[in-house]
Amino acid sequence: MTANNIKEALKQVKYPGFSRDIVSFGLVRSATFTDGTAQVAVAITTSDPKVPLTLKAEIEKCLRALPGVKDVIIELAVSAAKAPPAGGTGGATGTAPAGLKHSVAIASGKGGVGKSTFAVNLACALAQILEKRGRPGRVGLMDCDIYGPSVPLMMGLQGRPAIDGESLVPLERYGVKVMSMGFLVDDSTPVVWRGPMIMKTIQQFVQNVKWGELDVLLVDLPPGTGDAQLSLVQTLPLDGAIIVTTPQTAATNVARKGGLMFQKVNVPLFGVAENMSWFEDANGNRQSLFGEGGGATTAELLGTVLLGQVPLHPEIRAGGDSGHPVTVNTPDSKPAQVFREIAENLLTRLKL
């Protein structure tokens, strides 16, 4: 039994309320094993008195199950959590809308990697799967790209949201409830806003939209790691995030930074999705137009998994331009099958 064996075992201990373990969170400061005694030092920051008790019990249970361990010593240092400063980082301080079970951010770090296309098709795939399970209309898609909202076009939605009391009613198509800045401004009107206005809008999309009963709310984030991302993680308790990238280094380097941002604010990563992975010519040969292996490398560096590889396919682009996503328009196509596999994986991770 070695210190590395102990740390490896402690990866089974999840931080209360998260799907991520205490080792990957960096909470285990040291681990030793001497004469049958396993000793670990753990440092956490929390204001919840139940968290230290829960963690200590789980750590002890985990270590005592190891062969050769006769005694366990746990040094648990607890610091009081401080409220994050305005505009700073930290966990969500708001609450989820009533009726919302799970929320997942779709992010990229870099623009131009097909993140919104991915979010739209993933949302439609989730809706199809849940409808087959007898749960129609249980998926939401919140378009937080304030400056360049493309979700309305890709979903084939137009018009203004209805108002119910003080809440906006999302538009719905393909079993997905959708809210976007694209519904609130004209196509020819640019949104020229500073950070505080963006943050306020995202808060309203979370708190003042009548989402109803949802199993999953996907949040399509704009590129970068700025105001929109920080506002979201401080407003909505996220179950996790999916990072979208293309294979080439120019995209993966920035995608990794996007993933690190979520880890910094204690949002678990469900995995990395590689988009535009290859193009298949008329002879069935794969052409790696944007390189190979970038998604898998990004996932490895972030300590997460590669959820799937979406091919570069004309039907995906055509579906987005026409408002008929490929998962709906050609459900038996290879791209649609990939999206459904990722959707099934996500539902499993969310225990739905």
N, C-alpha and C positions, 0 to 999 in steps of 0.2 A: 504494500500500500504506500503510495507516494502522495505528495501535495497535489500533483497534477491529476491523480486519480480522484482525489477529493473534489477538486474544482470541476472536473468533468461530471461527477455525480451531482454536484450542486446545480448543474444546468437543468435538472428536473424541477427545481424549485422556482415557481413563477412568482413574480411580484404581485401582491394582491390587486386585483382589478385589471391586470394586464396579461397578455398572452406571452410576454417576454420574460426570460429568466433572469435571476439576480446576477449571474456571471456576465451575461452580455450587457446588462445595465451598468457593469463596472462597480457593483456594490461590494464584492468580495475583495477585501484588502489583503488578506493573507490566509494561508492554509498550511498546517503542519500535521505530521503523524509521528508520534513517538510512543513506543512501548504500549501500543494498543489504544492510545488516546488520540482522537482526531480533534484538532483545535482550529477554529476559524475565526477571523475577525471580519465583521460586516458593518458598513457605515451606510445609513439611510437618512433621508430628509423627508419628514412627514409631520403633520399636525394631528393625524388620526391615531389615537392611542391603541386601536385594535391592530394596526399594521405590525408593530414590533412583536406583539404577542403571537400573531399568526405566523410571521416569518420565522421566529425562533422555534416554534413548534414544528413547522415544516422542515426546517434545516435539521433539527435533531432527529426527526423521523427518517429523513433521507440518509443521514450519516450512520445511524445505528443499523441500518439495513445492509451496510457494507461489510464484506467479510473481513474479519480480523479486528474490527472496531469494538472495543470493550467499554470505552467511555467517550463522552463528547463534551467539549468545552466551547461555548459560543460567546464571543465578545461582540456585543451589538451596540454600536454607537449611534445615537439618535439625535438629529438636529431638527429644530423646528422649521417648518417650511415657511418661506416668506412669500408674500404676494408679489407676482411679477410686476415690474414697473410698466407704466403705459408705454406701449410700443415695443416692449421687451419680449423675451421668450418665456415660455412656461406652459404648463398644462392648461387644459380648458377650464375657464372659470365660470362658463355658462352651463346651462342644462340642455339636454336634448329635448326637442319638441315632443309633446305628449303623443304617444302612439308609435314613436320611432324606436325600432329595436336596435339597428346597427347602422353606422355611418362609416364610409370608406372614402378616403381621398384618392383621386387619380392625379398624379403629378409627374413632371418630367424634368424640371430644372431648365431644360432647353426647349425653345420653340421649334416647330417644324418637324417634329418626330411623329405626328399623327395621334397625339394624346386625346384630343376631342373625338376623333374617329374611333379610337379604342374605347373611350368612355361610353359613347352612344351604342356601339355594338355590344359591349359588355352589359349595359343596362337592358337592352332588348333581349339578349340571351338569358339573363337572370329572370326577366319577366316571363319568357316562354317556359322556362323550367318550373317556376313557381306556379304558373297557371296550370300546368300539367299535374301539379301536386294539390290542386284545388284552392290556390291562394292567388287569384287574379288581382291586378292593380296594386301590388304590394311593393313596387319598386319606384324610387324617385331618382331624379337626376337634376342636380343643382349646378348650373353653369356659372362659375365664379370668374370667368374671363370677362372682366368688365369692359376692357378696351376693344376686344375683338371677339365677341360672342358668335360662335359658329354652330352651336347646338340646335337652334331653331331651324336653320337651313337643313342640317343633316337629319333632323327628325321630321321634316316636312310640316312644321308648325308655324302659323302666322296668327296675328291678332293680339289683342290686349287681354291680360288676365282679368277675370271677374273679381269683384270685391265683395267679401262677406264680412260685414261688421268692420273691424279694423285689419282684416287679413286679406291677402291676395290668394286667389284660388289658382293653383298651377294648371297649365294646359296639359292635356293627356293624349298620348298616341302610342300604339303598339303595347299597351299595358304599362306604360311608363309615365309617371307624373313629372312634368318638367317646369322649372323656373329659370329664367335667363334675363339678363339686361336687354337682350335682343327683343324681348316682348315690350319693353318699356320706352324704347327710343326708336326713332325712324331710322331706316337703313342709311340715309344720307346724313345723319347727325352724329358727328364724332363725340365721344365721351372724353372731355378734357378735365380730369379731376386730379386732385392731389390725394395723398395717402389717406387722410382722415375720412374723406368721402367714400373711398373704396371700402374701408373698414366698416363704416356705417351701413353701407349697402349689403355687405355680406352678413352682418348681424341681423338685418331685416329679413334677408332671405331665409335665415335660420329660424328667427323668432316670430316673424309676421307673415308667414306663408302657411296656408291651411293644408299641410301635407297629408293629414289623415293617418290611417293605420298603414305603416310601412315596415316591411321586413328589412329592407336595405335602402339606404340613401347614398348614391354615388355623388361625389363632389368633384366636378371637373375644374381643376385649378389652372390659373394662367402660368406661363413659364416663370422661372425665378424663385427666389426665396425671400420675398419682401413682404409688403403690407398685407396682401391678400392671404398669404400662407399663415402669417402670424395672427391675423385677425381670426382666421378659421379655427386654429388650434386653441385660441383663447375663448372662442364662442361655443364651439360644438365639441363634445367629448367624442373623439374619433376612436373607432375600434382598431384602425390601422390604415396603412397607405399602400398603394401600388405605384411603383415607379415605372414609367414607360420610356424606352430608349430605342434608338436604332443601333445597328451593330458597330458603326464606325466610332473611332476614338473621340472625334470632335463632339459627339453626342454623349458617349458614356462617361467622359470626364465630368461633364456638367450634371448628368443624371446622378452620379455618385454623390455630388455635393447636395443635390436635392434630397437624397436618401439620408445623408448625414444630418441635414436640418431637422427631419422628422425625428430621428433618434435623439437629437439634442433636446427636443421638447417632449420627449417621452411618448412618442407615438410609434407603436410597433410597425414594422414593415411586413406586409403579407408576401411580398416578393417583387420580382422584376419581370416585366413583360417586354419582350423584344419585338419591335414592329419593323416591317419592311425587311424581314430577315433574308429573303431571297426572291428571285423572279423565276418562274418556270416557263421556259420557252415552248414552242409548238411541239417539239420533240420530247418534251417531258424532262429536259435537262435543267437543273437548277443553276442559276447565275447569281452569285453573291455580289450584287451591285454595290452594297454598302459595307463590304467586308464580312468577316465571320467571327463569332464567339464573343462579341461585345456584351451581349446580355448576360451570358453565363459568368463572364469575368466581373461585371458590375455586381451581380448577385453575390458572388463569392467575397468580394471586397466589403460588401455591406453586411455580410453574415446572414444572408437570407437565401431564398430559392429562386430559380428561374421558373416562372409560372407557365410560360409557353412562348412560341415563336409564331408570329403572324406574318404570312408571306406578303410580298408586294404583288397585289392582284388588281387588275383593272376594275373588277366588279366592286371592290371596296370603295375606290374613288368615285365610280359612277353612282353607287348607292348613296354616298354622302352628298353629292351634288344634286341628286334628284329627290332627296328626302325619303328614300327607301333603303334603309341600312341593309347590308349584305346578309345579316343574320335573319332578316325578315323576308327580303326579296328572293334570295337563293339559299334557303336554309340547309340544303344538302351539299353546298359547295365546301371546298377545303377550308377557306377562311372562316366560314360560319361554324364549322366543326371545331376549329381551334378556339374561337370565342366561347363556344359552349363548354369546352373542356376547362377553360380558365374559370368560367362562371361556376361550374360544378365544384371546382377546387375551392373557390372563394366561399361558396355556401357551406362546404364541409368545414372550412376553417372557422366560419361563423357559427357552426353547429346548428344550421338550419336544414 
